């Protein structure tokens, strides 16, 4: 058991996990993974509350390159609010 960093570094984002962008154009944004398709992972970006469509190879490269860090696993209730906001944005409401 890891006492200070209990999260595995997975190359595929996990639901309910919060990811921090540490460098680059999107530095300072926190991403919540919501869904994916064949080519991209879709995240809700906070604090801007916009949808980020990130190509899978870009995300995996960001994890391995230290650009993307796992912050924490969100409580279920908080994650449900993020999913609702994502759906609202996706549907244009």
ABEGO torsion letter per residue (X at the ends): XBAABABBBBABBBBGBBBBBABEAABGBBBBBABBBAABBBBBBOAAGBBBBBBAAAAAAAAAAGABBBABBBBAAAAAAAAAAAAAAAAGX
